[in-house]
């Protein structure tokens, strides 16, 4: 994915049917080479673009509601365990998180770049909008009974934001992007469907379906 200045086609093949998603989750997805390794853009460009455009999208959404969007206070790359703490909890390797206490997002840049190299830049356009989805939940003061509900809504928000960016023409897509997005969601899915687990994020299929709901129907469906 890369920023553009004119409207281009949507990821129409992304929504050929939920049966395709289920099959992909069960059988695995081939990992296409990142667009960036072909010289279209860079990991650093994708990180900045994903954050900037997603925040611009949410700023517009809040304006339509007559509210004021509060940008995240910081966007912190770290390596391994050398990240910022959140409420006394230390940062851990191979992770990205939103901290409501400081209203910031932090991410293990080595892990994120590894995903970018292995799965393509779709990983960046899932993870960062997902974490910004948690920032939206905090601003809207959304209540959840279970952690998995919060996580799946953040996936839905990520899909809705990405869809709006593609529809408006500020992002263009290449063949294989849908596989990158689904592979990223599958890799982050829980191995079992345990909604009562306080750390549950949803299975691969649940996360993919939530993302597709947002992409197809917009953030209002989340």
N, C-alpha and C positions, 0 to 999 in steps of 0.2 A: 504494500500500500504506500501511496505517496501523495503529498498535497498537490492539487492542481488548481487551475483558475477557471475551468469550464466544466459544465455538467457532463458526466459520463455514465454509462449504464450501471445499474445496480448489480448486486450479487444475486441475480435471479435464480441461479442454479442452487443457491444455498437452501432454498425452500421447495425443492422438488417433492418433498414429503417427509414426514417424521419417520417413516419406515426406513428411509435411507440413513437417517441419523442413527437409528437403533442398530442397523447393520454395521455402520462404521464403528460404533462403540464396541460392538461384539468382536469384530474381526480385526480391528486395528486399522490405522491409516498410514499410508506411505508418507514419509516426510520429504516433501519437495524442497529443493534448495531455496534458501531465502532469496527474495528479490534483491536484497541488499548485496549478496555475494555476486550478483550479476551486474552490480554497479549502479542500480537505480537510486539507492540512497544508502544511509549508514545507520548503524544501531543508535548512535547518538541522535541522529536526525529523527528517527522513529520515536525515541523516548520523548523528545521535546514536542514533536508534533502531536503525539497521542495525548499528552497532558494539556497542551495549549488549546487544541481544537475541542477536546471534551469539555474543558472549562468554559470555553466560549459558547458551546451548545447549551450548557446548563445555565449560564448567565442569561441567555435568551429565553429559556424556559421560565426562569424565575421572573423575568420582566413581564412575560405574558400573564403571570399570575398576580402581578402587582406587588411582587416581593423583591428583596435585594439579595442577590447571590453573594455569599462570602467566600472568596477564593481561598484555597488552602494556604496556610501560612508558610509552608516549606515543602520541599520536594527533595528528599535526602537519599542519595545513593550511598551504599556501604558495602563492605566486603566481609563475608563470614559472620563473626559475632561482634564486629566492631560497629554496630549500628546504634541508633538512639534507643533509649528505653521509653516505655509508654506505661505510665502509672506504676512504675517500679518493676515492670516486667521487661527483661532484656530482649533486644532484638536477637533473632536466631538466623542461622544460615538458610539459604534456599527459600526465601520468603519475601513477600511484599505485604505491607499492612498500612491501614489508616489508623491514626491515633486520635481519638476524639478529644483527649485532654489538651493536646497541643495543636489540634486541627491540622495535622501534617500527614504526608505520605512518605514512607521510606521503603526502599527495596534493595535487595542484594544484587548489585549490578553484575557481578560475575555469573550468578545463577541466571539472571534475566538474559544476559548476552549468550549464555549457553543455550537457552531455549530459542533465542533468536537464530542462532547458528544451526540448531538441530531441526527446528520446526518451521522456521520462517518468521517473518515479522508479524504474522498474525498473533503470535503470543503476546507481543507488546500491546496490540490493539484490543486484547481481551483483558489482560491483567490491570493495566493502568485505568481504563474506564471502569473496571470492576471496583477498584479501590476508591475511585472518585464517587462511585455509586454509594459506598459507605459514608462518604462525606455528605452526600445528599441526604441520606437517611438521618444523619445527625442533625442537619439543619432543619429538616422537616419534623424532627422528633418522632420518627416512626417507631411504634412499639411492636415487638415480636414476642410470641410465646416461646418459640424455639429458634436456636441459632441457625439451623438450616434454612428457615424461612427468610432470615435476613440475607444469607448468602445467595440464595436463589433469586431474590429480588435484585440484588446487586448484579447478578449475571444478566437479568432481564434489562436492567438499566443500561448495562454495557452494550447489549444488542440494540436497544433503542437509540442510544447516542450514536453508535457507529452507522446505523441505518440512516439517520438524519444527516450525518456528515457526507455519506456517499450520495444520498438523494440531492443534497444541495450542491454537489459538485466540488466540494473542497477536498475530498479524497477520491482517488480513482483506485480501481481494483484490477488485479491481473488474474489470469487463469491459475487455479490452484489455491487462491486465497481462502476459499471456503474450507478446504481441507486443513489449512493451517489453523483456522479458527477452531474447527471441531477437534483437531488433535490437541490443541492447548487445553480445551475444556475437558477432554477425556483424560488427559494426563493429570489434571487437578481433581478428578472425581474421587469420591470415596469408594473403597472396595466393596462395601456392603451398604444396604439401605437401612441405616440406623438413625431415625429422626430424633430419637431421644438423647443421642450422644451430644453433649454440650459443645463439642468441636466439629460436629457434622457440617459438611458443605454441600452434600448432595452427591448422588452417583453421577457417573459420566453422562448417562442418558438424561437424568434430571437436569443437569447443568446445561446440556446442549438444548434441551427443549425450552428451558427458561430463556436462554439467550435468543433462540429463534422467535419466541413469543414477542420479546422486545423489538427484535429486528423487523418482524412482520407487521406488528400492530402498534409500535411506538411505546414510549415510556408510560403513557397513560394506561396501558394494559398491564403494567407491572404492580 
